[in-house]
């Protein structure tokens, strides 16, 4: 059991500290943000699985009742292979720490999704106030696109079932038909990929564990990569130049091209669209995706290795 806990700790530390730092310095995620998002999710899953496996093993070693339930279906040889009775003295402290971490993670996730639901309700209430009244005789239900009277050019999507796209009259007056199509395609890309769930998850983990580099980088990169991914969706349909011009028109009043602006990401997105880089090749994409998918299996392999060895 001691070996399992040490190996799980080593894998978790490697996935939580050096790998995220190296990934943030890499240039390839800009070329294929969808694959990069998958890699980040697999890294986070690896760390969470390591913690969960260590928590189960530690709890089984400390509490005999849990041990009897966890290993009830297993032959005696499997239970003996884990040597739970000879747990190291620090196993109890580690188990308590992991249990507190699991409870805190659950609390942060629940808090984030409750807050997101509350904010969504407030946003829907504001939309109902701002939306124009429909003529008498028309159904009250609105379609997937809602136009608001506002001089500022804005376009965004409202998560829900189904998601709703909102665009202002300022955007309709400022954008050409092709540019408007690019903006709406960008927002539909967010909706189809359910980026809101990924953003909530990354925000909850970063808020709950701000000192863990993996979760901090995961949050920052997720907010960045989902926008790049939606930009790629729009550019494939409407063209890179059209999408870039649409971004500029929508955000000119925010200083999109200013490096000192708080919307520096918009400037990066525009530059990326004006000078597009080739996507990763099919082999590179397949290899990266496969390796990232296999990494979360390491904690499971480490956890079940003693039992499988005993059975063989």
N, C-alpha and C positions, 0 to 999 in steps of 0.2 A: 504493500500500500504506500509506503514511503516513497518508493521509486515512482509510482503513478502520480502522487501529489507533486513531486519535484519536476517531473516531466510536464505536467499540466501547467505548473507555474512558469516554467521556461518558455513554453509555447505562448502562453498568455502575455508574458513580458515582451517577447520578440514581436508579437502581433500588435502590441499596444504602444511600443516606443520607437524602435528603429525603422520598422517597415513603413508606418505612416509618414515619418519625416522624409524617407527616401521617395515615397510616392508623391508627396507634395512638390518635390523638386524636379520630378520627371516631366518631360515635355509631351509625352505621348497622350496623356489624358485629354488635352485640348483637341487632339485629332479624332478621338473617339470617346466622347463623354459617356455614352451609354455603357461601354465596357468598363470605363473607370468607375462609374457608379456601382456596377456589379462587384468590382474588386473591393471597393470600400465596404459594401454590405457584407461580403464574405469575411473580411477582416474583423468587423464588429461581431459577426456571428461566431467566429472562432474564439474570440475573447469571452463572449457570454457563455459559450458551451464549455470552455475550460473552467470557468467559475462554477457553472452549474454541476459539472461532473465532480469537481473537487468538493463542492458542498454536499453532494449525495454520499460520496465516499467518506468524508469526514463525519457526517451525521450518522452514518451506519457504524462507524468505528466508535463513536462516543456513546450512542444510545442503542442498547441491545434491542429494544422494541422496533426501531427503524430497521436495524440489521435483519431481524427476522422477517419483516415484510418485504424488504428489497431482495433478499436472497432466498425467499420461500420457494420459488419454482426451481431454483438451481440445485444441482447435486452437491453433496458435501465437499467433493473435491474442488469445486469452483469456489465455495466459501473459504476453504482452507488456502487456496491460491492467493487470495487477497490479504491473508494474515492480518485481519482487522483487530485481533486481540493485541497485537504488538504495535499499536499505533504510536507514532512519535509523540513526545510530550507537548509539542506545539500544535498538534492536530486540533485540540479543543479550541485554542485561541483562533486558529485559522477558520474553523467551522463557524465560530461566533462572528468573526469578521465578514465572512462570505454571506452568512444569514442576514446580517445587517445591511450588506450591500444589495442583496436580492430584494429585501423589503424596501429599501430606499429607491431602487430602480423601478419597482412596481409603483411606488407612490409618485415618482416623477412622471412616469408614463400616464398614469391615471390623471394626474394634475394637468398635463399638457393637453390631453384629449378632451378633458372637461372644459378647459379654458378655450380650446379651439372651437368646441361646440357653442360655447357662450358667445365668442366673438362672431361666429357665423350667424347666430341668431340675431345679434345686434346689426350685423351687416344687412341681413335680409329685411329687418325692420326699417333701416335707413333707405334701402332700395324701394320698399313699398311706398315710403313717403315721397321719394324723388321721382318715381316712375310716373309717366303721364297717365292720366285716366283714360280708359278705353271708352269709345262711344257706346251708347246704350244699345243693347241687343247683341253685342259681341261677347264671346265667352270670356270669363275672368282669367282663365289660365293663359299664361304667356309662353311664348316659344323659347327655344334655346338661346336666342339673341335678344338682348334688351338694350334699347337705345335711350340714353339719358340726355336731357338738355343741360349742357355745360360747355362753356367757352374753352376750357382747358382740354387738350387732347389726351384722352385716357382710354385704355382698353385693358380689361382683366377678366379672369374667370372666377366664378364662385363655385367652390366644391359643393357637391350635393348629389342627389339622385333624382333626375339627371343633373349634371353640372350645367351652369348657365354662363354664357358669355355676355359681358357688358361692355358697351362702347359708347362714348359720348359724342354729341353732335360736333364738338370741336375737332375730334379725330376724323369724323366724316368729312368735314370741310377742308381739313389740312392734307389728308392722305388721298392719293390716287386710288383707283379701283384695285390695281395690282398690289399696291402697298397695304391697303386694307385687308386684302386677301392674305398677305404674308403675316400680318399681325394676328388675324383670327386663326390662321393655321398654327402659329406659335402657341396661342392660348389653348387650342384644341390638343396640341401635343402634350401640354401639361395635364389636361384633363384625362386623355386616354392613358397616359402612363401613371396616373394617380400619384403625381409628385407630392401632393399634399400629405399623404401618409408618410412618405420618406422624410419630408421636412419636419413633420411632427416628431418622428422617432429620433432624428439627429438632434433636434433642439432639446428634447427631454433628456437625452444622455449627456449632452454638453452642459446643460443646466445642473444636472444632478452630480456630475463628476467633472468640474471645470479644470482640475489639475491633471487629468489623464490625457496625454497628447492625442491618443487615438480618437476619443470622442470630440475633442475640440477641433481637430482637423476634419473629422467626419462631418461635423456641422458646417464648417466653413466651406469645404469642398462640395458638399451636397447642394448648398444654396447657389454655388457657382456653376456646378455641372448640370443641374436641371435646366438652367437658363441656356447653357450652350447646347444641350440636347434639343430643347425646343427650337432654338435658332436653326439647328441643322434640319429639323423637320420642316420648318418654313422655307429654308433656302433650297431644299430639294424640290419643293413644289413650285416656288415662286422665283427662285434665283437668289444668289448671294447679294448682288447689288441692290435689288429691290428690297430685300429684307433689311439690309444695312440702312438704306435711305428711310425706310419706315421707322426704324429705331431712332434715327436722328430727328425725324420730324416729330415723333411722339415725345422726345425727351430734350429738345433743344432748350426749352425754358429751364431745365434742371442743370444745364452745364454738362451735357453728356461727353463732350470732347475735352473737358478740363481735367488735368491730372490731379489737381487739388480738390476735385469735387468728391462729395461723399458717394456719388454714383460712379466711382471709378470703374466698376465692373461693366457699366454700359459702354465706356470708351474701349475697354478690352474686347467686348463683344463686337463692336463696330469694326475695330481693326482686324479682328479675326475673320469677319465676313468679307471685308474688302481685300484681304490677302489670304484666301482660304488655303489650308494645308491639306494634302491628300490624307484620306482616312487610312487606318491600319489595313494591311493586306488581310485577305481571308484566313491565311494560315496563322498570322500573328494574332488575329482576333480569336480564332478557335483555340490556339494554344493558351493565350492569356485567360480566356473564359474558363477553359478546362482546369488549369492550375488553380485559379481562384476558387472554383467550385470544390476542388478536392481538399483545399486547405482546412475548411471546417470539419472534415472527416478525421483530422489528426486527433482532436480531443476524444472522439468516440473510439478510435483505434487504441489510443493509450488506455482508455478506461476499460475496454473489453478484452484487451490483450491477455491479462492473466487468466481470465476465465476461459478464453478460447484455447490458450495453451494447455490448461488443465484438461479440457475436454478432448484435446487431440492426443 
